[in-house]
Amino acid sequence: MNIYLVQMDIAWGDKQKNFSKVKELLDSCAVLPDGLIILPEMFATGFMHAPREGMAEDFDDENSETVKFLAELAAKTGCIVQGGGIAQEKKYLKNHTGVFYPGEVAENVSYDKIQLFPSEQKNLVEGEDVITFPVSDMLVTPFTCYDLRFPELFRDAIPLGAQAFSIGASWPAVRAKHWEILLQARAVENQAFVFGVNRVGKDPYTEYAGGSMIISPKGEILAQAKDEECVVTTEIFTEDVVSWRKEFSALKDAGLLD
């Protein structure tokens, strides 16, 4: 299975420009079907802790801008696509991630950021559930940015069968070293693949340094970006998780796996 992390400079509040950027970056590499494409946190708008008018969408509506784009991207590439934005649910706003399969909108596969960053807490409502979704023969659990600092969330995914974690982020450059350390830690302690995609560039609030990476269940960095727009990609194998967990029984010893 091939993983594609789309590391991009997000245009502030300009959805159509960001949609075009995603397509441009993916067109620059040979995307094979049956893989997983992962986009940064709030890729369509930029990270808005106080969303501007017109930025929030109904992610249950297949005709909303971002949903339509992600569904079409999945259909075009033949890959599963993980991406999201600001979801409007009645009077509530959420930092939402959706998972889209080729040919359909996977309405039941969605995740709302559980651990909101302090600046989000005034305007957004946190999610409640850790979930998994299938990619080929692997089960993947999505998380969003600040979730990465809370290892208990990742532990909750292991009894659900999670073998990999996919993390979309808008992680500030000033804490770039934390990003790298924490991604590797989540891989090592859970004996799982970690796919972390961050943005580059800057917005009205902060600057971002990319550093997107794909990490093995042993904590090895398999592919890593610097601070430029690109697609980080490599092929991974579910057997690497299965064999390592069997060889080194840390999760079993922790009572998380049989």
Order of alpha helices (4+ residues) and beta strands (2+ residues): beta-alpha-beta-alpha-beta-beta-beta-beta-beta-alpha-beta-alpha-beta-beta-beta-beta-beta-beta-alpha-alpha
